[in-house]
């Protein structure tokens, strides 16, 4: 396994998936870095019999997102000052028109449940097909398709498309 070439090939889709799930570029950068660090440190544990590297790295990224959300709520309710989670949102790398589209889509994603967000992100940002998503999430393949269809309908309605 050539980790460097896999990193170069999959970094953008993994980052896009994380950004879609969390909605904030700096946070997505941190979570992507953490996911790739864990993948690098545990690459000896990767078993191609259980799935592709793509599936494995997206599982790690998904776990990082879930851990962040769990810790976020713990910090929020057990906050010492109430100001720990007030990051400034910055976005330097996209042109203004593309940034507006991205922000509109991320805003529309707010109408989706966490499960719907996860499935949309796995489908459109990870490049996984419905069967691979079903295997990764434990849902049936037909359930994945149904939830994705309903989610896209919600997004279209929210974005007036």
N, C-alpha and C positions, 0 to 999 in steps of 0.2 A: 504494500500500500504506500503510494507516494503522497504523503500528507500535504506537501506544498502544492501540488497540482490540484488536489481535491479542494484545498482552501481557496485557490484562485478561481476554480470553477464554481464553487458553491457559496462563496462569501456573500455575494450580492443577493441571491435568493433567500438565504438565511436572514440577512439583515432586513430585507423587505418584509419577510414574514414577521419578524419581531416588531418592526416599526408599525406594521398593520395592527398588531395585537396591542401595543402599548401606546401608540399615538404620539410619542415624543422622541425626537431624534437623539438627543443626548442620552436618554435612558436606553433607547434601542442600541446605541453604540456600546454602552456599558454591558448590556445583556448579551450582545453578540460576542463581545470580547470574552466574556465569562464562559459562554457556551463553547467557543473555539478553544479556549484554554483547557477546559475540561476534556474536550475531545482529544486534544493533543496529549494531555497527561494520561488519558485512559485508552489510547489507541490500541494498546495491546489487548484490551478486553473486547474489541470489536470482533463480532462473529458473523462472517458473510452468510452463514447458514440461516441466520435469523432475519436477514434482510440486507438491503443495500446500505452503503455508507450514507447516501442521501437520506434515507429513512432514519438512520441512526443519529445523524447530526441534527435533523429536525426534531427528533425526540428529545435530544439534549436541550435544544433551544426552547422547546415547549416546556420542559421541566424548569428551566431557568425563569421563564415568564411566570409560571405558576408559583415558584418559590418567591419571586419578587412580590407577587400579589399577596401571598400569605404574610410575608414580612411587612409589607406596606400597611396592612390592616392592624398588625400587632403594634407597629410603631405609631400608627395614627391613634389608637386607643390607649396606648401606654406612653404617650408622648411626655417628655419632660418639660418642653417649652411651648409646644404647639407650632413651632416654626421649622421643624426638621425637614418637612417635605414641601418646600416652596421653591423648586428650581425655576430658573428663568428659561423660557423656551427660546431656543436659537435654531436657525436654519440658514446656513450659509451656502449650501452647495447646489441649490436648485434655482433655475431662472424664475422670475416672478409669476409668469403665467402657469408654469408647471407647479409651482409652489401653491398657487390658489387651487388648482385641481386636486392636488394631494390633500390640502387642508379640507376641501369640500368632501372628499371621499372619507377622510378620517373622521370628519364631523358626522357624516352619514352613518358611519360604522357604529356610532354611539347608540343607534336604535336597535342594534342587534344584541342578543344575549351573548354571554361569554362563549357558550358552546357554538353559536352561529359564527362569531368572530373567528374562533379557532378553526372551524371547518373551511370558511372562506379563505383564511390566510393559508391553510395547508393546501388548498386547491390551487389558488391563483399565485401564491408567492413561493411555494415550495416545489411546484411542478409534480406533485403526487397525483395519481389518478384516484378515482373513488374507491377502488379495491384496496389500494395501499393506505388510503385514509381510514377505511373501515378497519383494516388490520391494526393500524396504529392507535385508533381511538376505542376499539371494541364495539363499535356500532355495526349494524348490517350495511352492506353495500347499498341496498335500496333506501335505507334510512338516511345515509349520507347524501344520496342524490336528492331526496325529498327536502332535507334541511337546507341544502345548498340552493335549490330552486326557490324555496320560500325566502331565503336570505337575500338572494339577488333581487327578487321582486320587491322586498322591503327597501333595499338600497336604491333601486330605480325610482321607486315612489318618493323616497326621501330627497333624491337629487333631481327630481322632476325630469327624468330621462325617458 
